[in-house]
Amino acid sequence: MFSQSEAFGISLVEAMSHGVVPVSSRFVGSRSEGFLVNQKTARLFDIGDTAECARIISQLALQRTTLAAISRQAHEYITKTYSWKRSVDEWEDALRASKAFQPRAIPEKAPR
């Protein structure tokens, strides 16, 4: 991923769930969820440093044990953290919590 300002990177999560090792820029949101950890669940490079990106890819192609280890760790993290069960449970919790809110008052006259 070469983005500068991606907020989350769902494509990376989807790839990691299939064992793909993400090679990504350190985009704005790359640390927000904590799933991209250099040398553990991903390989990261500075935004715009395409030479470093290419070097990392070449290195992973040659170091198959490193590739396999990062792939395994990435897959394990994603399948544990972003499971369907967890997602459904968190949505259920959020919806139940929303019942505690008072309905929003709608003004009789629309604001300008």
Backbone bond lengths (Angstrom), bond angles and torsions (degrees), N, CA, C in turn:
res aa  C-N    CA-C-N  psi(-1)  N-CA   C-N-CA  omega(-1)  CA-C   N-CA-C  phi
1 M - - - 1.439 - - 1.525 107.95 -
2 F 1.318 116.08 129.61 1.460 121.08 -176.75 1.522 112.79 -107.93
3 S 1.305 117.39 6.98 1.458 121.94 -174.85 1.529 112.40 -59.76
4 Q 1.329 114.95 150.38 1.463 120.70 172.95 1.511 111.30 -96.96
5 S 1.329 116.42 -31.38 1.460 118.79 -169.58 1.518 114.57 -131.57
6 E 1.300 118.04 23.07 1.462 120.87 176.52 1.526 108.75 -58.16
7 A 1.321 116.65 140.07 1.462 119.48 -178.96 1.526 111.84 -84.87
8 F 1.324 117.11 -37.34 1.460 119.18 -173.92 1.521 112.43 -133.51
9 G 1.279 119.85 -58.70 1.462 122.03 -179.68 1.510 113.13 95.44
10 I 1.340 116.94 52.16 1.463 121.44 -178.67 1.529 111.44 -58.02
11 S 1.323 117.69 -31.59 1.465 119.40 179.31 1.525 110.84 -63.13
12 L 1.333 117.07 -33.34 1.467 120.21 177.13 1.522 110.81 -68.41
13 V 1.317 117.15 -42.41 1.467 121.24 178.37 1.522 109.80 -60.92
14 E 1.316 116.88 -44.94 1.468 121.01 179.67 1.526 110.63 -62.49
15 A 1.313 116.84 -43.43 1.467 120.29 178.94 1.531 111.13 -63.72
16 M 1.335 115.92 -44.23 1.466 120.20 -179.33 1.524 111.49 -62.84
17 S 1.329 117.09 -32.19 1.468 119.91 179.21 1.519 111.44 -65.69
18 H 1.333 116.77 -17.00 1.462 122.28 177.32 1.528 112.49 -105.53
19 G 1.335 116.40 10.60 1.452 120.73 176.28 1.519 115.61 88.09
20 V 1.322 117.52 7.67 1.462 120.74 178.18 1.527 108.98 -75.58
21 V 1.319 116.00 135.22 1.462 120.70 175.66 1.524 107.97 -85.92
22 P 1.325 117.36 115.44 1.457 118.25 179.89 1.529 111.87 -74.07
23 V 1.313 115.09 132.58 1.459 122.32 170.89 1.524 103.55 -113.67
24 S 1.317 115.88 110.96 1.457 120.18 -167.76 1.522 111.93 -138.49
25 S 1.332 113.69 153.78 1.462 118.85 170.51 1.533 108.35 -70.54
26 R 1.299 115.33 161.15 1.465 120.67 174.04 1.536 107.38 -84.50
27 F 1.332 115.79 65.02 1.462 121.68 -177.14 1.526 110.06 -64.76
28 V 1.321 115.94 166.34 1.459 122.36 -173.10 1.528 112.26 -48.64
29 G 1.319 118.51 -46.65 1.458 121.14 -176.79 1.512 114.89 -92.95
30 S 1.306 118.52 12.93 1.473 120.90 -172.75 1.524 113.36 -64.41
31 R 1.321 117.84 -21.82 1.467 120.53 179.18 1.521 112.82 -104.26
32 S 1.321 117.49 -5.42 1.467 120.60 -171.63 1.520 113.50 -60.53
33 E 1.303 118.59 -40.74 1.463 121.89 -178.67 1.526 112.41 -99.58
34 G 1.312 116.96 -16.17 1.458 120.32 177.25 1.515 115.64 81.13
35 F 1.333 118.05 11.16 1.459 119.23 -178.58 1.524 113.65 -87.06
36 L 1.324 118.14 -15.61 1.462 121.15 177.65 1.527 109.05 -102.19
37 V 1.315 115.69 101.51 1.460 121.79 179.38 1.523 107.21 -118.90
38 N 1.328 115.96 114.08 1.467 120.11 -176.38 1.520 111.34 -56.09
39 Q 1.316 115.59 133.70 1.467 125.86 178.67 1.537 113.26 74.77
40 K 1.340 117.72 -7.74 1.460 119.75 179.34 1.530 111.61 -111.11
41 T 1.337 117.12 -56.17 1.468 120.91 179.67 1.533 112.26 -118.09
42 A 1.311 116.48 -1.76 1.469 120.90 -176.40 1.520 109.76 -162.84
43 R 1.317 114.62 171.92 1.462 121.54 168.16 1.513 105.83 -123.41
44 L 1.317 116.12 127.61 1.454 122.11 -173.63 1.524 111.85 -118.14
45 F 1.325 114.79 149.55 1.462 121.28 176.49 1.522 108.29 -137.29
46 D 1.323 116.59 158.71 1.461 120.87 179.30 1.524 110.27 -67.26
47 I 1.320 115.60 147.14 1.464 121.47 179.41 1.530 109.27 -53.57
48 G 1.319 115.64 129.04 1.463 121.62 177.30 1.517 115.35 85.99
49 D 1.320 118.69 -8.23 1.472 121.60 -177.44 1.529 110.10 -87.48
50 T 1.322 115.25 73.61 1.465 120.22 -177.01 1.526 112.33 -66.92
51 A 1.323 117.82 -27.94 1.468 120.15 177.11 1.530 110.34 -64.79
52 E 1.330 116.66 -41.90 1.467 120.54 177.67 1.524 110.68 -66.64
53 C 1.322 116.86 -38.19 1.468 120.95 176.39 1.524 110.09 -58.78
54 A 1.306 116.77 -48.23 1.468 121.09 179.62 1.523 111.16 -63.26
55 R 1.320 117.01 -39.25 1.467 120.73 178.70 1.529 110.68 -63.07
56 I 1.313 117.02 -42.98 1.467 121.54 179.49 1.525 110.52 -62.34
57 I 1.319 116.89 -44.96 1.466 120.46 -179.96 1.524 110.34 -62.83
58 S 1.326 117.06 -43.76 1.470 120.48 177.85 1.523 111.00 -61.91
59 Q 1.318 115.98 -42.81 1.462 121.35 179.79 1.531 110.66 -61.77
60 L 1.323 117.62 -45.81 1.462 121.07 179.14 1.525 111.85 -63.59
61 A 1.329 116.55 -34.96 1.467 120.11 178.71 1.526 111.34 -65.06
62 L 1.320 116.39 -32.00 1.468 120.75 -179.47 1.524 112.91 -88.34
63 Q 1.315 116.80 -32.03 1.469 121.30 -177.00 1.526 109.74 -101.55
64 R 1.331 115.33 78.39 1.458 121.31 -173.55 1.527 113.30 -65.26
65 T 1.325 117.81 -30.40 1.468 118.93 178.61 1.531 110.45 -70.24
66 T 1.329 117.00 -37.64 1.462 120.85 175.82 1.523 109.74 -65.17
67 L 1.319 116.61 -44.75 1.461 121.89 177.97 1.530 110.15 -57.38
68 A 1.322 116.83 -47.10 1.467 121.04 -178.73 1.525 111.62 -64.92
69 A 1.321 116.92 -40.00 1.464 120.41 -179.42 1.531 111.13 -65.70
70 I 1.332 116.89 -45.72 1.466 120.17 179.45 1.526 109.88 -65.72
71 S 1.321 116.65 -40.08 1.466 121.01 177.98 1.522 110.75 -58.72
72 R 1.305 116.92 -46.98 1.469 121.80 -178.84 1.528 110.78 -63.33
73 Q 1.340 116.12 -47.12 1.467 120.30 -179.27 1.527 111.89 -64.25
74 A 1.324 116.61 -39.85 1.463 120.85 178.48 1.526 110.13 -64.09
75 H 1.314 116.26 -47.25 1.466 121.06 -179.84 1.525 111.09 -61.14
76 E 1.319 117.06 -45.99 1.472 120.95 -179.84 1.527 111.14 -61.27
77 Y 1.322 116.88 -44.45 1.462 120.33 -179.09 1.529 110.61 -62.44
78 I 1.314 116.65 -47.69 1.463 120.76 -176.00 1.523 111.41 -67.17
79 T 1.322 117.70 -45.15 1.462 118.99 -177.81 1.524 111.70 -66.89
80 K 1.325 117.51 -27.52 1.464 120.69 176.87 1.531 110.64 -79.83
81 T 1.313 116.87 -45.32 1.462 121.85 -172.31 1.524 113.45 -80.25
82 Y 1.318 117.53 -35.72 1.460 121.03 -175.52 1.531 111.91 -115.63
83 S 1.314 116.97 40.01 1.460 120.60 179.51 1.532 110.03 -71.48
84 W 1.339 115.75 157.14 1.456 120.11 176.54 1.518 110.03 -61.36
85 K 1.336 117.53 -40.43 1.468 120.89 -179.47 1.522 110.70 -60.16
86 R 1.305 116.33 -47.70 1.469 119.27 179.63 1.519 110.92 -62.02
87 S 1.318 116.50 -43.09 1.462 120.59 -179.71 1.524 110.97 -61.20
88 V 1.329 116.58 -47.49 1.463 120.52 -179.83 1.526 110.50 -63.82
89 D 1.330 116.77 -43.00 1.467 120.41 178.90 1.522 111.58 -60.53
90 E 1.345 117.09 -43.10 1.461 120.28 -179.25 1.529 111.87 -68.72
91 W 1.342 117.08 -37.57 1.472 119.38 175.76 1.520 110.41 -65.36
92 E 1.331 116.48 -41.12 1.467 119.76 178.47 1.533 110.42 -61.14
93 D 1.336 116.54 -45.07 1.466 120.67 178.19 1.528 111.27 -59.81
94 A 1.320 116.68 -43.68 1.468 121.00 -179.49 1.525 111.26 -64.64
95 L 1.326 116.64 -41.87 1.464 119.70 179.88 1.524 111.07 -67.68
96 R 1.325 116.74 -40.39 1.474 119.45 177.58 1.536 110.37 -64.02
97 A 1.331 117.04 -41.63 1.468 121.02 179.25 1.524 110.94 -64.21
98 S 1.316 116.89 -33.28 1.474 119.87 -178.30 1.519 111.85 -66.54
99 K 1.324 117.63 -21.74 1.470 120.72 178.30 1.532 111.61 -64.80
100 A 1.318 117.63 -21.53 1.468 121.41 -179.39 1.530 112.69 -76.86
101 F 1.321 117.59 -16.98 1.458 120.65 -179.17 1.526 110.67 -76.17
102 Q 1.330 114.42 146.18 1.461 120.23 174.44 1.526 108.93 -77.58
103 P 1.336 116.36 146.26 1.473 118.08 176.29 1.532 110.22 -59.48
104 R 1.290 116.09 145.93 1.458 121.62 179.81 1.523 109.77 -74.11
105 A 1.306 115.30 132.80 1.465 120.09 176.79 1.520 109.05 -75.71
106 I 1.297 115.56 129.95 1.464 120.33 179.37 1.526 108.09 -100.02
107 P 1.326 116.99 121.79 1.476 118.84 -178.31 1.530 110.51 -64.99
108 E 1.326 114.89 148.18 1.470 119.51 179.74 1.518 111.33 -66.69
109 K 1.314 115.06 -34.05 1.473 119.61 179.69 1.515 108.58 -111.75
110 A 1.311 116.47 131.09 1.467 121.23 -179.95 1.532 109.93 -65.16
111 P 1.347 116.24 138.32 1.467 118.34 177.24 1.523 110.77 -67.66
112 R 1.329 115.56 154.66 1.468 120.08 179.13 1.493 110.64 -74.57
